Each structure stands twice: as structure tokens, then as C-alpha cells.
Amino acid sequence: MTVTSEQRFGEFVVVRRHEGQDHVAELVLDRPKAMNAVSTGMARSIAAACEALGADRDVRATVLTSSHERAFCVGADLKERNSFSDADLVRQRPTARAAYTGVLELPMPVIAAVHGFALGGGFELALACDVIVADTTAVVGLPEVSVGVIPGGGGTQLLPRRVGAARAAELVFSARRVEAAEARELGLVDELVEAGRDRGEALALGGRIAANSPVGLRAAKKALRLGQGLDLRAGLEVEDAAWRSVAFSGDRAEGVAAFNEKRRPDWPGE
């Protein structure tokens, strides 16, 4: 796939656009020497890249990938953490949180392409996405209690929403690693593909998603996210508010016209 543009955020994060996928952005974790361990600098770069993507109305889908052959991301940089004083750790916390919330709060659909190790904060980055595509080499887990902390990048909240409270408790308390087939069975990942095909399949899915209305996509994601955990009546009010935000949009008018004229829509994006 030919790269048409590339923007680097700091040393360890790259945003790429590809020929034939004008509305899909690839957000690349690019710290291969450390298996994408999330240092303070890398966390800052992830947050900055997400801020830029969130403001780019041309992006209809984002795919989170890794440049390392054997890992998506192994989590927090524990070598860096080993040098921290307590005060250093307190100062770093907002920076670390901004990276995970940056991915979580992207307004367009986000797909994670996972291969190899996705552990701790690495798996939390994937959990912050809307869909996780994994290949058969994937090994996922939240092992934080084994080093004296807890999942702090959203794992204790995002994992139960995927697999239920009891299963999430077992996985967090045991700190165990889960290989690809079981991860798919438990719902820790959404699609399982052959080794080496996670990125390609995730980008292809991103392309299919990006063919749809950008206004509709962002409103649908907002409704899905805001409705989680609400009772049905409250959730339906969230949905109605999202529907009202798109019902009188240019995208809605174009979508209906294109359907009736039997042509592909040319979304105005407003």
C-alpha cells in the first residue's frame, strides 16, 4: 500500500495516509527498539497525534498499528519507571492518561491491528479502540498486578464492558496472558486473521467504514459510547439526540438522494 503522506509526532509516533484510502488515517506506534513500550515521550506523542486526528474532519476512520514485527505494544516503559521517584510518577500521570484518553476520545471509528504482544498499557490502547483485529500471533493481557500496580490506562473500566465483570476480574486478578484463539473466544478481540494480516485487514475494514457518511459515523460512535452503562430509556434518549444531530444534515440529504438515484454518495461531511 503506497504511502501518500506522513506526519511524525515526536520520535515514536507516525500518522500515515495511503493511496486509494483518502479518508483513512494510520496511527503507527513506532518505537521498535523497545517493542513500543510507552515512555513519557511516546505518551506525549500519542496524545498530540490524537489531538490532530480529532480535529481533521477529512478522517473518517483511524487504524492503530505497530511498526514492530513481534509486538503491538508491551505497555508502560518499566525501565523508565524504575528510575522514577514518587514525585516523578505523580508528575508523569497526566501525560500517561492523556495518551489513553486521546485514543479513547477520537471522534471517528478506530480499529486496532494487533499482532504479537499487546500487554498492560498496550492492550489498553487496543481496548480504547472500537474494533480490535488480531492475528494468530497475538498475546493479550493486563498483567499490572504482577508488578504491584493496577491497569491504569482504562483497563478496569473498558475490559468489563467487553467481557463482563466476572471475566474481567479473573483476567485482571490472575494477570495471565491470553493467546489469540482464546482471546477471540472470550471477546478480548473482535476479528482473528492469519499471521501477518492484521494490519491489512484492519486498513481494509477502515476503508469500508470510511465509505460511509462522516457525519453519521461520528454521531453513531457518540451514541454508542455515551449509551454504554445507561438504562434503556436513558440510552434511547442519547440515541435520539444523536439522530437529531444528523437528521437535517447535508450528509443525510445526499445519502437519500444517492440511494434513489442509484449512485454512490458524495458526502459533504456536514
KEKE-3310 file (N, C-alpha, C; in steps of 0.2 Angstrom, whole numbers, plus 5000, padded with zeros to 4 digits):
npx = (5004:5004:5011:5005:5006:5014:5016:5026:5025:5034:5047:5042:5029:5019:5008:5000:4994:4986:4987:4972:4965:4958:4952:4956:4966:4982:4988:5003:5012:5028:5041:5051:5063:5061:5050:5038:5036:5028:5034:5037:5039:5034:5020:5016:5017:5008:4996:4997:4996:4983:4975:4977:4972:4959:4954:4954:4943:4943:4946:4939:4940:4951:4966:4975:4991:5006:5024:5033:5038:5035:5027:5013:5011:5020:5016:5018:5033:5044:5057:5060:5051:5057:5067:5060:5056:5044:5038:5041:5033:5020:5020:5021:5009:4997:5002:5003:4989:4983:4987:4980:4967:4967:4966:4954:4945:4944:4935:4930:4927:4938:4951:4960:4975:4982:4996:5007:5014:5002:5001:4997:4997:4998:4988:4978:4978:4973:4960:4954:4950:4937:4935:4944:4956:4965:4979:4985:4996:4994:4995:4987:4984:4982:4993:4996:4995:5004:5016:5014:5005:4989:4979:4980:4976:4964:4959:4952:4940:4936:4938:4928:4917:4918:4919:4912:4909:4914:4922:4932:4937:4943:4953:4961:4964:4972:4982:4985:4992:4984:4982:4979:4968:4960:4958:4950:4939:4934:4931:4940:4946:4940:4940:4949:4963:4974:4992:5001:4992:4985:4986:4983:4970:4964:4966:4959:4946:4944:4944:4931:4923:4925:4919:4906:4895:4903:4897:4887:4895:4902:4892:4885:4896:4897:4884:4884:4895:4891:4880:4883:4881:4870:4853:4839:4830:4836:4847:4840:4837:4849:4852:4842:4845:4857:4853:4845:4855:4860:4850:4845:4856:4868:4874:4864:4854:4861:4864:4851:4847:4857:4854:4841:4844:4852:4867:4884:4886:4891:4898:4895:4900:4894)
npy = (4994:5011:5024:5040:5052:5058:5061:5065:5063:5068:5057:5044:5041:5040:5047:5041:5042:5034:5029:5028:5027:5039:5044:5037:5036:5030:5027:5025:5016:5018:5013:5003:4998:4996:4988:4996:5000:5011:5026:5042:5052:5045:5044:5057:5060:5051:5057:5070:5066:5061:5072:5080:5072:5071:5083:5084:5084:5077:5064:5049:5036:5028:5019:5010:5005:4995:4996:4986:4970:4959:4963:4973:4982:4983:4989:5000:5009:5001:5001:5015:5019:5013:5022:5032:5044:5045:5057:5060:5050:5055:5067:5062:5056:5063:5065:5051:5047:5055:5050:5038:5042:5050:5041:5035:5045:5049:5055:5048:5031:5019:5007:4994:4986:4971:4962:4949:4954:4962:4970:4975:4992:4992:4983:4990:5002:4996:4992:5004:5007:5005:4993:4978:4970:4955:4945:4928:4927:4935:4940:4944:4954:4960:4962:4970:4969:4960:4967:4975:4986:4993:4990:5005:5013:5013:5000:4993:4998:4997:4984:4976:4980:4974:4960:4957:4958:4948:4940:4949:4952:4940:4940:4951:4949:4938:4941:4935:4930:4929:4919:4921:4913:4910:4923:4928:4919:4923:4936:4946:4951:4956:4951:4938:4935:4927:4925:4940:4947:4956:4970:4974:4969:4977:4989:4988:4986:4998:5006:5002:5006:5020:5023:5027:5039:5053:5062:5054:5043:5048:5053:5041:5034:5042:5040:5026:5026:5035:5029:5018:5008:5015:5014:5007:5017:5029:5027:5027:5040:5046:5041:5047:5060:5060:5056:5067:5076:5072:5071:5082:5085:5089:5077:5068:5072:5070:5056:5050:5055:5049:5036:5035:5039:5029:5029:5031:5040:5057:5063:5077:5080:5087)
npz = (5000:4995:5003:5004:5012:5026:5043:5057:5075:5087:5092:5091:5085:5071:5059:5045:5028:5014:4997:4988:4999:5005:5016:5027:5041:5047:5062:5069:5080:5084:5090:5089:5095:5108:5108:5107:5120:5131:5134:5143:5133:5122:5126:5126:5113:5107:5112:5106:5092:5092:5095:5084:5074:5078:5076:5062:5050:5038:5041:5042:5047:5058:5060:5071:5072:5073:5071:5074:5072:5081:5091:5096:5107:5122:5134:5148:5149:5159:5162:5161:5171:5182:5186:5192:5204:5218:5216:5203:5197:5200:5193:5180:5178:5172:5159:5154:5156:5146:5134:5133:5134:5124:5112:5116:5115:5102:5088:5077:5070:5077:5074:5080:5075:5079:5083:5089:5105:5116:5129:5146:5147:5133:5128:5133:5125:5114:5118:5120:5107:5094:5088:5087:5078:5077:5074:5072:5080:5091:5108:5122:5137:5154:5165:5176:5190:5194:5195:5205:5203:5196:5181:5173:5162:5158:5158:5169:5167:5154:5150:5157:5151:5139:5141:5152:5170:5179:5171:5167:5180:5183:5173:5176:5190:5189:5181:5169:5153:5137:5123:5105:5100:5111:5116:5106:5107:5120:5118:5119:5108:5092:5078:5071:5062:5049:5052:5051:5044:5051:5050:5037:5035:5045:5039:5028:5033:5039:5027:5022:5031:5030:5019:5021:5028:5035:5045:5050:5055:5065:5074:5076:5083:5094:5100:5103:5112:5123:5127:5134:5148:5153:5158:5148:5144:5146:5137:5125:5124:5122:5110:5102:5103:5096:5083:5080:5078:5065:5057:5049:5041:5028:5024:5026:5017:5005:5006:5005:4992:4984:4986:4980:4967:4963:4964:4970:4985:4987:5000:5009:5021:5032)
capx = (5000:5008:5010:5004:5008:5017:5017:5028:5024:5040:5051:5040:5023:5018:5002:5001:4989:4988:4984:4966:4961:4959:4949:4958:4972:4985:4992:5008:5016:5035:5047:5053:5069:5058:5043:5033:5034:5025:5038:5034:5039:5029:5014:5015:5017:5001:4991:4997:4993:4976:4973:4977:4967:4952:4952:4954:4936:4943:4947:4933:4942:4958:4968:4981:4995:5013:5030:5037:5036:5033:5023:5009:5014:5021:5014:5022:5041:5046:5064:5060:5048:5062:5071:5056:5054:5037:5036:5041:5027:5014:5020:5020:5002:4993:5004:5001:4982:4982:4988:4975:4961:4967:4964:4948:4940:4944:4928:4928:4928:4945:4952:4967:4978:4986:5000:5012:5012:4998:5001:4996:4995:4997:4981:4973:4977:4968:4954:4952:4948:4931:4936:4951:4958:4971:4981:4985:5002:4993:4995:4985:4983:4983:4997:4999:4995:5010:5021:5012:5000:4983:4978:4978:4975:4957:4958:4947:4933:4935:4938:4922:4912:4919:4918:4908:4913:4917:4928:4937:4940:4948:4959:4965:4967:4977:4987:4988:4992:4979:4984:4974:4962:4956:4956:4944:4933:4932:4929:4945:4947:4934:4941:4955:4965:4980:4998:5004:4987:4981:4986:4980:4963:4961:4965:4953:4940:4944:4941:4924:4919:4926:4915:4900:4894:4907:4893:4884:4899:4904:4886:4884:4900:4895:4878:4887:4899:4888:4874:4885:4880:4864:4847:4837:4826:4841:4851:4836:4837:4855:4851:4838:4849:4862:4849:4843:4861:4862:4844:4844:4862:4869:4875:4858:4851:4865:4863:4844:4847:4861:4850:4836:4847:4856:4874:4887:4885:4897:4897:4898:4903:4891)
capy = (5000:5016:5030:5047:5057:5055:5066:5062:5067:5066:5052:5037:5040:5042:5046:5040:5042:5029:5029:5024:5027:5046:5046:5033:5038:5025:5029:5020:5016:5017:5013:4996:4995:4995:4985:5001:5002:5018:5031:5048:5055:5042:5045:5064:5060:5048:5062:5075:5064:5060:5079:5082:5067:5073:5090:5083:5082:5073:5057:5045:5030:5028:5012:5010:4999:4994:4995:4981:4963:4954:4966:4979:4987:4979:4993:5006:5008:5000:5004:5022:5019:5011:5027:5037:5045:5045:5064:5059:5046:5059:5072:5059:5053:5066:5063:5045:5047:5059:5046:5033:5045:5053:5036:5033:5050:5050:5055:5044:5024:5017:5000:4992:4980:4968:4956:4948:4956:4968:4968:4980:4998:4991:4981:4996:5006:4992:4992:5011:5007:5002:4986:4975:4965:4952:4940:4922:4928:4940:4938:4950:4953:4965:4959:4975:4967:4956:4971:4980:4991:4990:4994:5012:5016:5012:4993:4991:5000:4995:4977:4973:4982:4970:4953:4956:4960:4942:4938:4954:4951:4934:4941:4956:4947:4932:4944:4930:4931:4926:4919:4923:4909:4911:4930:4929:4916:4927:4943:4951:4954:4955:4948:4934:4933:4924:4929:4945:4950:4961:4977:4974:4968:4982:4995:4986:4987:5006:5008:5000:5011:5027:5025:5029:5046:5055:5064:5048:5039:5052:5053:5034:5032:5046:5037:5020:5027:5038:5025:5012:5008:5018:5010:5008:5023:5034:5026:5029:5047:5048:5039:5052:5066:5059:5056:5074:5079:5071:5070:5088:5087:5088:5070:5064:5073:5067:5049:5048:5056:5044:5029:5035:5039:5023:5031:5032:5046:5061:5066:5084:5080:5092)
capz = (5000:4994:5007:5001:5016:5033:5048:5063:5081:5091:5089:5091:5083:5064:5056:5038:5023:5009:4991:4987:5006:5006:5022:5032:5044:5050:5068:5069:5086:5080:5095:5088:5099:5115:5107:5108:5127:5131:5138:5144:5127:5117:5128:5124:5105:5105:5114:5101:5086:5093:5095:5077:5070:5080:5073:5055:5048:5032:5043:5044:5051:5060:5061:5076:5071:5076:5067:5077:5069:5086:5096:5096:5112:5128:5139:5150:5149:5166:5163:5163:5178:5188:5188:5194:5211:5218:5213:5196:5194:5200:5188:5173:5177:5167:5152:5153:5155:5140:5128:5133:5133:5117:5108:5118:5113:5095:5087:5072:5072:5077:5073:5082:5072:5085:5082:5095:5112:5117:5136:5150:5143:5126:5127:5135:5119:5109:5121:5119:5100:5094:5085:5088:5073:5079:5070:5076:5085:5096:5115:5126:5144:5159:5170:5180:5197:5195:5196:5210:5201:5193:5175:5174:5156:5156:5158:5173:5165:5147:5149:5159:5146:5133:5143:5158:5176:5182:5167:5168:5186:5183:5169:5180:5196:5188:5177:5164:5146:5133:5116:5101:5099:5117:5116:5101:5110:5126:5116:5120:5101:5088:5072:5071:5055:5048:5055:5047:5040:5055:5048:5030:5036:5048:5035:5023:5036:5039:5020:5021:5036:5028:5013:5024:5030:5041:5050:5053:5058:5072:5078:5079:5088:5101:5103:5106:5118:5128:5129:5137:5155:5154:5157:5141:5142:5145:5131:5119:5123:5119:5103:5099:5102:5090:5077:5078:5075:5059:5053:5045:5039:5021:5023:5026:5011:5000:5006:5002:4985:4981:4986:4975:4960:4962:4963:4976:4988:4988:5006:5010:5028:5036)
cpx = (5004:5006:5010:5006:5010:5018:5020:5027:5029:5044:5048:5033:5022:5011:5003:4994:4991:4984:4978:4962:4961:4956:4950:4965:4975:4989:4996:5012:5023:5041:5049:5058:5066:5051:5037:5031:5033:5029:5034:5033:5034:5022:5012:5014:5010:4996:4991:4994:4986:4972:4972:4972:4960:4949:4952:4947:4937:4944:4941:4934:4949:4960:4975:4985:5002:5018:5034:5034:5033:5029:5019:5011:5014:5019:5019:5029:5043:5053:5064:5056:5052:5066:5067:5056:5047:5034:5036:5035:5021:5014:5019:5013:4998:4995:5002:4993:4980:4983:4982:4968:4961:4964:4956:4943:4941:4937:4925:4930:4936:4946:4959:4969:4983:4989:5005:5009:5008:4997:5000:4994:4995:4991:4976:4972:4972:4961:4950:4949:4941:4931:4943:4952:4964:4973:4983:4992:5000:4993:4993:4984:4984:4986:4999:4999:5001:5016:5019:5008:4994:4983:4976:4977:4968:4955:4953:4940:4931:4934:4931:4916:4912:4917:4914:4912:4917:4923:4934:4941:4945:4954:4964:4968:4973:4983:4990:4987:4987:4981:4978:4968:4957:4953:4950:4938:4930:4929:4934:4947:4941:4935:4948:4957:4972:4986:5000:4998:4983:4980:4982:4972:4960:4961:4960:4946:4939:4942:4934:4920:4919:4922:4908:4900:4898:4903:4889:4888:4901:4898:4885:4889:4899:4889:4880:4891:4895:4882:4876:4884:4874:4858:4844:4834:4831:4845:4847:4836:4844:4855:4847:4841:4854:4859:4847:4849:4863:4856:4843:4851:4863:4871:4869:4854:4854:4864:4856:4844:4851:4857:4845:4838:4852:4864:4877:4887:4892:4896:4899:4901:4900:4884)
cpy = (5006:5022:5036:5053:5054:5061:5063:5066:5064:5061:5045:5036:5044:5042:5046:5040:5038:5030:5025:5024:5034:5048:5041:5035:5032:5028:5024:5021:5014:5018:5006:4994:4994:4991:4989:5002:5010:5022:5037:5052:5052:5043:5052:5064:5057:5053:5067:5073:5063:5067:5081:5078:5069:5079:5089:5080:5078:5066:5054:5039:5031:5021:5013:5004:5000:4993:4989:4974:4959:4957:4972:4984:4983:4983:4998:5004:5007:5001:5011:5023:5018:5017:5033:5038:5045:5052:5063:5056:5051:5064:5068:5056:5056:5065:5056:5044:5050:5055:5041:5036:5048:5048:5035:5038:5052:5050:5051:5036:5023:5010:4999:4986:4977:4962:4955:4951:4962:4967:4975:4986:4997:4988:4986:5001:5002:4992:4999:5012:5004:4995:4984:4969:4962:4947:4934:4922:4932:4936:4944:4948:4960:4963:4964:4973:4963:4960:4977:4986:4989:4993:5001:5016:5015:5005:4991:4993:4998:4988:4974:4975:4978:4963:4952:4957:4954:4940:4943:4954:4945:4936:4946:4953:4941:4935:4939:4932:4927:4925:4920:4919:4910:4918:4931:4925:4920:4934:4948:4955:4952:4951:4944:4933:4930:4928:4933:4948:4955:4968:4978:4973:4974:4988:4994:4988:4995:5009:5007:5005:5018:5028:5027:5037:5048:5058:5058:5044:5042:5052:5046:5032:5036:5042:5030:5021:5030:5034:5019:5013:5012:5013:5012:5014:5029:5033:5028:5036:5050:5046:5044:5058:5066:5059:5063:5078:5078:5071:5076:5090:5086:5081:5066:5065:5070:5059:5047:5049:5051:5038:5029:5035:5034:5024:5031:5039:5050:5065:5073:5084:5085:5091)
cpz = (5000:4999:5004:5005:5023:5037:5055:5069:5086:5088:5087:5088:5076:5062:5048:5034:5017:5003:4990:4994:5008:5013:5028:5035:5047:5056:5070:5076:5083:5085:5095:5093:5106:5114:5109:5115:5127:5137:5139:5137:5122:5119:5126:5116:5103:5106:5108:5094:5086:5092:5088:5073:5072:5077:5065:5052:5042:5034:5045:5048:5053:5062:5065:5075:5074:5071:5069:5074:5074:5091:5094:5100:5119:5134:5142:5150:5156:5167:5165:5170:5184:5190:5191:5202:5212:5215:5206:5193:5195:5195:5181:5172:5172:5160:5150:5151:5148:5134:5127:5131:5126:5112:5109:5115:5106:5092:5081:5074:5072:5078:5075:5078:5076:5082:5088:5101:5112:5125:5140:5146:5136:5124:5129:5129:5114:5112:5120:5112:5100:5092:5085:5083:5075:5074:5075:5081:5091:5103:5119:5133:5148:5165:5175:5188:5199:5196:5201:5209:5199:5185:5175:5168:5153:5157:5163:5172:5158:5146:5151:5154:5139:5135:5149:5165:5179:5178:5167:5175:5186:5179:5173:5186:5195:5184:5171:5157:5142:5126:5112:5100:5105:5117:5111:5104:5116:5124:5117:5114:5097:5082:5073:5064:5055:5050:5049:5043:5044:5052:5041:5031:5040:5044:5030:5026:5037:5033:5019:5025:5033:5022:5015:5026:5036:5046:5053:5057:5065:5076:5081:5084:5095:5104:5107:5112:5124:5131:5133:5145:5157:5154:5150:5139:5141:5139:5125:5118:5120:5112:5099:5098:5096:5084:5075:5075:5068:5054:5048:5042:5031:5019:5022:5019:5005:5000:5003:4995:4981:4980:4980:4968:4958:4960:4970:4979:4988:4994:5007:5017:5033:5037)
residu = (MET:THR:VAL:THR:SER:GLU:GLN:ARG:PHE:GLY:GLU:PHE:VAL:VAL:VAL:ARG:ARG:HIS:GLU:GLY:GLN:ASP:HIS:VAL:ALA:GLU:LEU:VAL:LEU:ASP:ARG:PRO:LYS:ALA:MET:ASN:ALA:VAL:SER:THR:GLY:MET:ALA:ARG:SER:ILE:ALA:ALA:ALA:CYS:GLU:ALA:LEU:GLY:ALA:ASP:ARG:ASP:VAL:ARG:ALA:THR:VAL:LEU:THR:SER:SER:HIS:GLU:ARG:ALA:PHE:CYS:VAL:GLY:ALA:ASP:LEU:LYS:GLU:ARG:ASN:SER:PHE:SER:ASP:ALA:ASP:LEU:VAL:ARG:GLN:ARG:PRO:THR:ALA:ARG:ALA:ALA:TYR:THR:GLY:VAL:LEU:GLU:LEU:PRO:MET:PRO:VAL:ILE:ALA:ALA:VAL:HIS:GLY:PHE:ALA:LEU:GLY:GLY:GLY:PHE:GLU:LEU:ALA:LEU:ALA:CYS:ASP:VAL:ILE:VAL:ALA:ASP:THR:THR:ALA:VAL:VAL:GLY:LEU:PRO:GLU:VAL:SER:VAL:GLY:VAL:ILE:PRO:GLY:GLY:GLY:GLY:THR:GLN:LEU:LEU:PRO:ARG:ARG:VAL:GLY:ALA:ALA:ARG:ALA:ALA:GLU:LEU:VAL:PHE:SER:ALA:ARG:ARG:VAL:GLU:ALA:ALA:GLU:ALA:ARG:GLU:LEU:GLY:LEU:VAL:ASP:GLU:LEU:VAL:GLU:ALA:GLY:ARG:ASP:ARG:GLY:GLU:ALA:LEU:ALA:LEU:GLY:GLY:ARG:ILE:ALA:ALA:ASN:SER:PRO:VAL:GLY:LEU:ARG:ALA:ALA:LYS:LYS:ALA:LEU:ARG:LEU:GLY:GLN:GLY:LEU:ASP:LEU:ARG:ALA:GLY:LEU:GLU:VAL:GLU:ASP:ALA:ALA:TRP:ARG:SER:VAL:ALA:PHE:SER:GLY:ASP:ARG:ALA:GLU:GLY:VAL:ALA:ALA:PHE:ASN:GLU:LYS:ARG:ARG:PRO:ASP:TRP:PRO:GLY:GLU)
# end
